[in-house]
Structure formats: structure tokens, C-alpha cells
């Protein structure tokens, strides 16, 4: 079995494309995420050094993109951390709320919105975990 063909690669646009597909086809997310209208950046520090954009409209992922190095994008949220901390969250070694509270993942934006919609964002992270990405 070729893991690279069957699983998206961590820290690449293929991971975010797979996330969008999983969310847009998940009936649980469709219900829990219906109030989610926002945009966000996921920033991976060195050595990955990549930034990914995702836009949500009424729970539907309408766009994902990798931003070129040095380019910024106006978004509602920025979540940034080292690749090791992102991996720990995706592997469920640390809870996202704990990672954010301890500064392992830094959040910019209206955190009250994230807290108010925690069930939806938790489902998003569950689906991201189920993608079983390839880690290099």
C-alpha cells in the first residue's frame, strides 16, 4: 500500500483539500457547522514554514489555499504553531483547547466565537484527525 497516494501529506495543501472534502461531505459537520461563517489561517512554523487559508460559509468550506511565503491574508482567525504542536493536536496527544491555553498553538481573533462554536470546531478537528496524514 502506498501511503502517499492514499493519505494526504501533513503540512501541505493536499491535507487542507482533504479536510474541505471531508467536512463538506460529513452530515454531522453539516449540522454542527451550519453557523460557522469565518476565514482562518493555519500557520506552521519552521521547518515546514507554510501558511494555509480556509474560508467557511454557513459551515461549507468554500476555499482552501496555500499562501506564498511572506504573503498575508486578512482573516477572522490565525492559528499558529510549530509542526510538532500541530502534529500533537492531530494525533490527539494534546487537546486543542489545552494547546491554545498553554501557547503551543497561538490564536489571534475572537476567541469567544471559537468557544461558542466549540462543538463544531471539535468536529472539524476530529475529521482532520481521521484523515490520517502522512508525516515526514
N, C-alpha and C positions, 0 to 999 in steps of 0.2 A: 504494500500500500504506500502510495506517495503522499505523505502528509502535506507537502507544499501545494499539491493540486486540490486537496480536499478541505483544507483548513486555511483560513486567512492568516496572514503573517502579522504578528504583533507590531505595532508602531508603523503601519503602512496604511495607505488609502484602502487597500482591499479589506482590512478589518472594519473600517467605517462603512464601506459599501455593504458588507455582510451584515453589519449592525442595522443599517437602514432597511435592508430586505427583511431581516428577522422581525424588526419592530412593525413594519408596515403589513406584515402577514400574520401577526400574532393577535388573536381575539382578546386575550387578557389585556395586552397593552392597549388595544383599541378602546377598551372600556376605561382602564385606569389612566391612560394618557390623553384622553379627549380634551382635557382642559390645558394641555401643555402647548403654548404658543410662545416660543422663545428661540434665541440663537445662542450658540456656545462655541467656545474654542477649547480644545483639549491640547495642552502644550506639554510635550515630552522634552525634558532637559537632555543634556549630553549623556551618553554618546549618541542617542537617537536624533536629537535636535530637529524635531519635526512638530508642526502645528496643524491640527485638523479642525475644520469648521463643520458644524451641523446646524441645520435650521429645521425647526418643528412648527407646524401649523395645525392646530387642533389635534395634536397627537401624531400627525402624519409627518414622517421625515421627508422633507421636500428637496433637500440638498445636502450633500456632503462633499467636501473638497479638502485637498491638502494645500496649504498656503505656501508660496515660495519663501525661502529663507529671508528674514528681515521684513516681510510684509505683514501688516496688521489688518485687522478686520473689526469693525465696530460690532460688538455683540452684547447680549444681555449678561452672559456669564463667561468667565475664563476659569478653567480648572487646570492647574499646572503642577507638575511634579516630576521626580526622577523616574526613569523607566522601571527601576526596581520597585518603587512605591506603586506605580500603575500596575505592575505585574502582581504585587501582593494583593491589591484590591480585586483584580480579575481572577486570581486564584482563590479568592475568599480566605486569604490568610489574615486579612485585616478588614474590618468593616469600613465602608466608605465614610460614614459619619465620624468614626474614630480617626481615620486618615486625615480628614478635614480638620477635626478638632485639635489634633496634635501637630498640624502644619506639614504633614507628609504630603498631602495634596492641598495646595493653596487655592482658595476660591475668591474670585472677585465678582461682585454682583449682589443682587438682592437675595441674601441667604434665607430670608423669610419665605420667599417664593419656593425655594428648594425644600424647605422644611414643610411647608403647606402641601406640597405635592410629593412627599417622600415615598408614598406607595407607588406612584408612577415611576419615579426615578429609581427606586429599588427594583422594579420590574425590568427597567432598561438595563440595569447592571446585571441582573440575573440572566437576561438574554445575551448580553455581551460575554458573560462567563461561559454560557453554553456553546458559544461559537468555537471554543476550544482552539484558540490561536496557536500557531507555531511560534515558539520563542527561539531566537538565535542567541 
